Amino acid sequence: MVQTGLSPERLTLAGAELDDEAGFDQVTLSAPARRFHVKQAARMRT
């Protein structure tokens, strides 16, 4: 399900802002998710 207001462009800009603020090494998949208040998916147990 897509969050309302989230688009590839907004996520790209968020990643660029994180890079400017904290450096490229700090840009992870979870960092923009936190910025947009999106919960991480549960990990599946195998």
mmCIF file of the N, C-alpha and C atoms, coordinates in Angstrom:
data_MODEL
# 
_entry.id   MODEL 
# 
loop_
_atom_site.group_PDB 
_atom_site.id 
_atom_site.type_symbol 
_atom_site.label_atom_id 
_atom_site.label_alt_id 
_atom_site.label_comp_id 
_atom_site.label_asym_id 
_atom_site.label_entity_id 
_atom_site.label_seq_id 
_atom_site.pdbx_PDB_ins_code 
_atom_site.Cartn_x 
_atom_site.Cartn_y 
_atom_site.Cartn_z 
_atom_site.occupancy 
_atom_site.B_iso_or_equiv 
_atom_site.pdbx_formal_charge 
_atom_site.auth_seq_id 
_atom_site.auth_comp_id 
_atom_site.auth_asym_id 
_atom_site.auth_atom_id 
_atom_site.pdbx_PDB_model_num 
ATOM 1   N N  . MET A 1 1  ? 0.844  -1.173  0.000  1.00 0.00 ? 1  MET A N  1 
ATOM 2   C CA . MET A 1 1  ? 0.000  0.000   0.000  1.00 0.00 ? 1  MET A CA 1 
ATOM 3   C C  . MET A 1 1  ? 0.891  1.239   0.000  1.00 0.00 ? 1  MET A C  1 
ATOM 4   N N  . VAL A 1 2  ? 0.573  2.198   -0.827 1.00 0.00 ? 2  VAL A N  1 
ATOM 5   C CA . VAL A 1 2  ? 1.352  3.421   -0.948 1.00 0.00 ? 2  VAL A CA 1 
ATOM 6   C C  . VAL A 1 2  ? 0.826  4.462   0.037  1.00 0.00 ? 2  VAL A C  1 
ATOM 7   N N  . GLN A 1 3  ? 1.740  5.101   0.745  1.00 0.00 ? 3  GLN A N  1 
ATOM 8   C CA . GLN A 1 3  ? 1.359  6.172   1.660  1.00 0.00 ? 3  GLN A CA 1 
ATOM 9   C C  . GLN A 1 3  ? 0.940  7.398   0.847  1.00 0.00 ? 3  GLN A C  1 
ATOM 10  N N  . THR A 1 4  ? -0.110 8.045   1.271  1.00 0.00 ? 4  THR A N  1 
ATOM 11  C CA . THR A 1 4  ? -0.560 9.262   0.610  1.00 0.00 ? 4  THR A CA 1 
ATOM 12  C C  . THR A 1 4  ? 0.522  10.324  0.677  1.00 0.00 ? 4  THR A C  1 
ATOM 13  N N  . GLY A 1 5  ? 0.832  10.930  -0.444 1.00 0.00 ? 5  GLY A N  1 
ATOM 14  C CA . GLY A 1 5  ? 1.820  11.994  -0.477 1.00 0.00 ? 5  GLY A CA 1 
ATOM 15  C C  . GLY A 1 5  ? 3.245  11.528  -0.691 1.00 0.00 ? 5  GLY A C  1 
ATOM 16  N N  . LEU A 1 6  ? 3.487  10.233  -0.629 1.00 0.00 ? 6  LEU A N  1 
ATOM 17  C CA . LEU A 1 6  ? 4.840  9.739   -0.879 1.00 0.00 ? 6  LEU A CA 1 
ATOM 18  C C  . LEU A 1 6  ? 4.985  9.408   -2.353 1.00 0.00 ? 6  LEU A C  1 
ATOM 19  N N  . SER A 1 7  ? 6.080  9.833   -2.912 1.00 0.00 ? 7  SER A N  1 
ATOM 20  C CA . SER A 1 7  ? 6.356  9.563   -4.314 1.00 0.00 ? 7  SER A CA 1 
ATOM 21  C C  . SER A 1 7  ? 7.847  9.295   -4.441 1.00 0.00 ? 7  SER A C  1 
ATOM 22  N N  . PRO A 1 8  ? 8.272  8.723   -5.548 1.00 0.00 ? 8  PRO A N  1 
ATOM 23  C CA . PRO A 1 8  ? 9.704  8.521   -5.746 1.00 0.00 ? 8  PRO A CA 1 
ATOM 24  C C  . PRO A 1 8  ? 10.488 9.837   -5.655 1.00 0.00 ? 8  PRO A C  1 
ATOM 25  N N  . GLU A 1 9  ? 9.883  10.913  -6.135 1.00 0.00 ? 9  GLU A N  1 
ATOM 26  C CA . GLU A 1 9  ? 10.558 12.213  -6.093 1.00 0.00 ? 9  GLU A CA 1 
ATOM 27  C C  . GLU A 1 9  ? 10.757 12.687  -4.650 1.00 0.00 ? 9  GLU A C  1 
ATOM 28  N N  . ARG A 1 10 ? 9.715  12.559  -3.817 1.00 0.00 ? 10 ARG A N  1 
ATOM 29  C CA . ARG A 1 10 ? 9.827  12.985  -2.406 1.00 0.00 ? 10 ARG A CA 1 
ATOM 30  C C  . ARG A 1 10 ? 10.847 12.137  -1.660 1.00 0.00 ? 10 ARG A C  1 
ATOM 31  N N  . LEU A 1 11 ? 10.868 10.830  -1.947 1.00 0.00 ? 11 LEU A N  1 
ATOM 32  C CA . LEU A 1 11 ? 11.839 9.956   -1.289 1.00 0.00 ? 11 LEU A CA 1 
ATOM 33  C C  . LEU A 1 11 ? 13.258 10.281  -1.731 1.00 0.00 ? 11 LEU A C  1 
ATOM 34  N N  . THR A 1 12 ? 13.424 10.605  -3.012 1.00 0.00 ? 12 THR A N  1 
ATOM 35  C CA . THR A 1 12 ? 14.745 10.988  -3.523 1.00 0.00 ? 12 THR A CA 1 
ATOM 36  C C  . THR A 1 12 ? 15.217 12.275  -2.863 1.00 0.00 ? 12 THR A C  1 
ATOM 37  N N  . LEU A 1 13 ? 14.326 13.250  -2.746 1.00 0.00 ? 13 LEU A N  1 
ATOM 38  C CA . LEU A 1 13 ? 14.691 14.506  -2.080 1.00 0.00 ? 13 LEU A CA 1 
ATOM 39  C C  . LEU A 1 13 ? 15.027 14.278  -0.611 1.00 0.00 ? 13 LEU A C  1 
ATOM 40  N N  . ALA A 1 14 ? 14.287 13.407  0.052  1.00 0.00 ? 14 ALA A N  1 
ATOM 41  C CA . ALA A 1 14 ? 14.575 13.101  1.460  1.00 0.00 ? 14 ALA A CA 1 
ATOM 42  C C  . ALA A 1 14 ? 15.955 12.468  1.591  1.00 0.00 ? 14 ALA A C  1 
ATOM 43  N N  . GLY A 1 15 ? 16.295 11.574  0.680  1.00 0.00 ? 15 GLY A N  1 
ATOM 44  C CA . GLY A 1 15 ? 17.626 10.959  0.700  1.00 0.00 ? 15 GLY A CA 1 
ATOM 45  C C  . GLY A 1 15 ? 18.718 11.988  0.479  1.00 0.00 ? 15 GLY A C  1 
ATOM 46  N N  . ALA A 1 16 ? 18.488 12.919  -0.440 1.00 0.00 ? 16 ALA A N  1 
ATOM 47  C CA . ALA A 1 16 ? 19.460 13.982  -0.694 1.00 0.00 ? 16 ALA A CA 1 
ATOM 48  C C  . ALA A 1 16 ? 19.613 14.892  0.519  1.00 0.00 ? 16 ALA A C  1 
ATOM 49  N N  . GLU A 1 17 ? 18.504 15.199  1.188  1.00 0.00 ? 17 GLU A N  1 
ATOM 50  C CA . GLU A 1 17 ? 18.571 16.031  2.396  1.00 0.00 ? 17 GLU A CA 1 
ATOM 51  C C  . GLU A 1 17 ? 19.342 15.319  3.503  1.00 0.00 ? 17 GLU A C  1 
ATOM 52  N N  . LEU A 1 18 ? 19.101 14.028  3.665  1.00 0.00 ? 18 LEU A N  1 
ATOM 53  C CA . LEU A 1 18 ? 19.837 13.262  4.665  1.00 0.00 ? 18 LEU A CA 1 
ATOM 54  C C  . LEU A 1 18 ? 21.326 13.253  4.349  1.00 0.00 ? 18 LEU A C  1 
ATOM 55  N N  . ASP A 1 19 ? 21.663 13.129  3.078  1.00 0.00 ? 19 ASP A N  1 
ATOM 56  C CA . ASP A 1 19 ? 23.060 13.167  2.660  1.00 0.00 ? 19 ASP A CA 1 
ATOM 57  C C  . ASP A 1 19 ? 23.681 14.508  3.036  1.00 0.00 ? 19 ASP A C  1 
ATOM 58  N N  . ASP A 1 20 ? 22.978 15.594  2.762  1.00 0.00 ? 20 ASP A N  1 
ATOM 59  C CA . ASP A 1 20 ? 23.489 16.924  3.104  1.00 0.00 ? 20 ASP A CA 1 
ATOM 60  C C  . ASP A 1 20 ? 23.647 17.107  4.612  1.00 0.00 ? 20 ASP A C  1 
ATOM 61  N N  . GLU A 1 21 ? 22.691 16.576  5.384  1.00 0.00 ? 21 GLU A N  1 
ATOM 62  C CA . GLU A 1 21 ? 22.693 16.770  6.828  1.00 0.00 ? 21 GLU A CA 1 
ATOM 63  C C  . GLU A 1 21 ? 23.698 15.882  7.551  1.00 0.00 ? 21 GLU A C  1 
ATOM 64  N N  . ALA A 1 22 ? 23.748 14.603  7.171  1.00 0.00 ? 22 ALA A N  1 
ATOM 65  C CA . ALA A 1 22 ? 24.516 13.646  7.970  1.00 0.00 ? 22 ALA A CA 1 
ATOM 66  C C  . ALA A 1 22 ? 25.616 12.915  7.196  1.00 0.00 ? 22 ALA A C  1 
ATOM 67  N N  . GLY A 1 23 ? 25.618 13.041  5.883  1.00 0.00 ? 23 GLY A N  1 
ATOM 68  C CA . GLY A 1 23 ? 26.612 12.344  5.072  1.00 0.00 ? 23 GLY A CA 1 
ATOM 69  C C  . GLY A 1 23 ? 26.031 11.092  4.429  1.00 0.00 ? 23 GLY A C  1 
ATOM 70  N N  . PHE A 1 24 ? 26.617 10.725  3.327  1.00 0.00 ? 24 PHE A N  1 
ATOM 71  C CA . PHE A 1 24 ? 26.098 9.623   2.517  1.00 0.00 ? 24 PHE A CA 1 
ATOM 72  C C  . PHE A 1 24 ? 26.031 8.314   3.293  1.00 0.00 ? 24 PHE A C  1 
ATOM 73  N N  . ASP A 1 25 ? 26.999 8.053   4.163  1.00 0.00 ? 25 ASP A N  1 
ATOM 74  C CA . ASP A 1 25 ? 27.029 6.799   4.915  1.00 0.00 ? 25 ASP A CA 1 
ATOM 75  C C  . ASP A 1 25 ? 25.836 6.642   5.846  1.00 0.00 ? 25 ASP A C  1 
ATOM 76  N N  . GLN A 1 26 ? 25.162 7.720   6.162  1.00 0.00 ? 26 GLN A N  1 
ATOM 77  C CA . GLN A 1 26 ? 24.012 7.666   7.063  1.00 0.00 ? 26 GLN A CA 1 
ATOM 78  C C  . GLN A 1 26 ? 22.685 7.506   6.330  1.00 0.00 ? 26 GLN A C  1 
ATOM 79  N N  . VAL A 1 27 ? 22.725 7.492   4.997  1.00 0.00 ? 27 VAL A N  1 
ATOM 80  C CA . VAL A 1 27 ? 21.493 7.330   4.214  1.00 0.00 ? 27 VAL A CA 1 
ATOM 81  C C  . VAL A 1 27 ? 21.209 5.834   4.097  1.00 0.00 ? 27 VAL A C  1 
ATOM 82  N N  . THR A 1 28 ? 20.216 5.383   4.845  1.00 0.00 ? 28 THR A N  1 
ATOM 83  C CA . THR A 1 28 ? 19.799 3.984   4.827  1.00 0.00 ? 28 THR A CA 1 
ATOM 84  C C  . THR A 1 28 ? 18.338 3.923   4.401  1.00 0.00 ? 28 THR A C  1 
ATOM 85  N N  . LEU A 1 29 ? 17.827 2.745   4.192  1.00 0.00 ? 29 LEU A N  1 
ATOM 86  C CA . LEU A 1 29 ? 16.411 2.619   3.841  1.00 0.00 ? 29 LEU A CA 1 
ATOM 87  C C  . LEU A 1 29 ? 15.508 3.046   4.984  1.00 0.00 ? 29 LEU A C  1 
ATOM 88  N N  . SER A 1 30 ? 15.952 2.819   6.215  1.00 0.00 ? 30 SER A N  1 
ATOM 89  C CA . SER A 1 30 ? 15.098 3.164   7.347  1.00 0.00 ? 30 SER A CA 1 
ATOM 90  C C  . SER A 1 30 ? 15.120 4.658   7.676  1.00 0.00 ? 30 SER A C  1 
ATOM 91  N N  . ALA A 1 31 ? 16.158 5.382   7.288  1.00 0.00 ? 31 ALA A N  1 
ATOM 92  C CA . ALA A 1 31 ? 16.242 6.810   7.612  1.00 0.00 ? 31 ALA A CA 1 
ATOM 93  C C  . ALA A 1 31 ? 15.111 7.619   6.969  1.00 0.00 ? 31 ALA A C  1 
ATOM 94  N N  . PRO A 1 32 ? 14.859 7.502   5.663  1.00 0.00 ? 32 PRO A N  1 
ATOM 95  C CA . PRO A 1 32 ? 13.720 8.231   5.098  1.00 0.00 ? 32 PRO A CA 1 
ATOM 96  C C  . PRO A 1 32 ? 12.388 7.724   5.654  1.00 0.00 ? 32 PRO A C  1 
ATOM 97  N N  . ALA A 1 33 ? 12.297 6.434   5.959  1.00 0.00 ? 33 ALA A N  1 
ATOM 98  C CA . ALA A 1 33 ? 11.059 5.900   6.535  1.00 0.00 ? 33 ALA A CA 1 
ATOM 99  C C  . ALA A 1 33 ? 10.746 6.598   7.850  1.00 0.00 ? 33 ALA A C  1 
ATOM 100 N N  . ARG A 1 34 ? 11.761 6.779   8.685  1.00 0.00 ? 34 ARG A N  1 
ATOM 101 C CA . ARG A 1 34 ? 11.552 7.493   9.941  1.00 0.00 ? 34 ARG A CA 1 
ATOM 102 C C  . ARG A 1 34 ? 11.126 8.932   9.679  1.00 0.00 ? 34 ARG A C  1 
ATOM 103 N N  . ARG A 1 35 ? 11.704 9.553   8.694  1.00 0.00 ? 35 ARG A N  1 
ATOM 104 C CA . ARG A 1 35 ? 11.377 10.947  8.374  1.00 0.00 ? 35 ARG A CA 1 
ATOM 105 C C  . ARG A 1 35 ? 9.907  11.087  7.979  1.00 0.00 ? 35 ARG A C  1 
ATOM 106 N N  . PHE A 1 36 ? 9.371  10.075  7.291  1.00 0.00 ? 36 PHE A N  1 
ATOM 107 C CA . PHE A 1 36 ? 7.980  10.110  6.848  1.00 0.00 ? 36 PHE A CA 1 
ATOM 108 C C  . PHE A 1 36 ? 7.053  9.350   7.793  1.00 0.00 ? 36 PHE A C  1 
ATOM 109 N N  . HIS A 1 37 ? 7.568  8.953   8.950  1.00 0.00 ? 37 HIS A N  1 
ATOM 110 C CA . HIS A 1 37 ? 6.780  8.247   9.968  1.00 0.00 ? 37 HIS A CA 1 
ATOM 111 C C  . HIS A 1 37 ? 6.154  6.973   9.423  1.00 0.00 ? 37 HIS A C  1 
ATOM 112 N N  . VAL A 1 38 ? 6.955  6.229   8.659  1.00 0.00 ? 38 VAL A N  1 
ATOM 113 C CA . VAL A 1 38 ? 6.522  4.948   8.117  1.00 0.00 ? 38 VAL A CA 1 
ATOM 114 C C  . VAL A 1 38 ? 7.181  3.856   8.944  1.00 0.00 ? 38 VAL A C  1 
ATOM 115 N N  . LYS A 1 39 ? 6.381  2.922   9.428  1.00 0.00 ? 39 LYS A N  1 
ATOM 116 C CA . LYS A 1 39 ? 6.926  1.827   10.231 1.00 0.00 ? 39 LYS A CA 1 
ATOM 117 C C  . LYS A 1 39 ? 7.638  0.836   9.332  1.00 0.00 ? 39 LYS A C  1 
ATOM 118 N N  . GLN A 1 40 ? 8.696  0.251   9.877  1.00 0.00 ? 40 GLN A N  1 
ATOM 119 C CA . GLN A 1 40 ? 9.416  -0.778  9.134  1.00 0.00 ? 40 GLN A CA 1 
ATOM 120 C C  . GLN A 1 40 ? 8.574  -2.045  9.112  1.00 0.00 ? 40 GLN A C  1 
ATOM 121 N N  . ALA A 1 41 ? 8.695  -2.789  8.030  1.00 0.00 ? 41 ALA A N  1 
ATOM 122 C CA . ALA A 1 41 ? 7.996  -4.063  7.922  1.00 0.00 ? 41 ALA A CA 1 
ATOM 123 C C  . ALA A 1 41 ? 8.607  -5.048  8.914  1.00 0.00 ? 41 ALA A C  1 
ATOM 124 N N  . ALA A 1 42 ? 7.784  -5.930  9.413  1.00 0.00 ? 42 ALA A N  1 
ATOM 125 C CA . ALA A 1 42 ? 8.276  -6.972  10.318 1.00 0.00 ? 42 ALA A CA 1 
ATOM 126 C C  . ALA A 1 42 ? 9.163  -7.931  9.536  1.00 0.00 ? 42 ALA A C  1 
ATOM 127 N N  . ARG A 1 43 ? 10.170 -8.425  10.195 1.00 0.00 ? 43 ARG A N  1 
ATOM 128 C CA . ARG A 1 43 ? 11.044 -9.403  9.550  1.00 0.00 ? 43 ARG A CA 1 
ATOM 129 C C  . ARG A 1 43 ? 10.404 -10.776 9.631  1.00 0.00 ? 43 ARG A C  1 
ATOM 130 N N  . MET A 1 44 ? 10.525 -11.499 8.543  1.00 0.00 ? 44 MET A N  1 
ATOM 131 C CA . MET A 1 44 ? 9.971  -12.851 8.508  1.00 0.00 ? 44 MET A CA 1 
ATOM 132 C C  . MET A 1 44 ? 10.972 -13.820 9.127  1.00 0.00 ? 44 MET A C  1 
ATOM 133 N N  . ARG A 1 45 ? 10.473 -14.718 9.902  1.00 0.00 ? 45 ARG A N  1 
ATOM 134 C CA . ARG A 1 45 ? 11.333 -15.763 10.482 1.00 0.00 ? 45 ARG A CA 1 
ATOM 135 C C  . ARG A 1 45 ? 11.375 -16.941 9.525  1.00 0.00 ? 45 ARG A C  1 
ATOM 136 N N  . THR A 1 46 ? 12.555 -17.501 9.390  1.00 0.00 ? 46 THR A N  1 
ATOM 137 C CA . THR A 1 46 ? 12.680 -18.676 8.513  1.00 0.00 ? 46 THR A CA 1 
ATOM 138 C C  . THR A 1 46 ? 13.091 -19.877 9.299  1.00 0.00 ? 46 THR A C  1 
# 
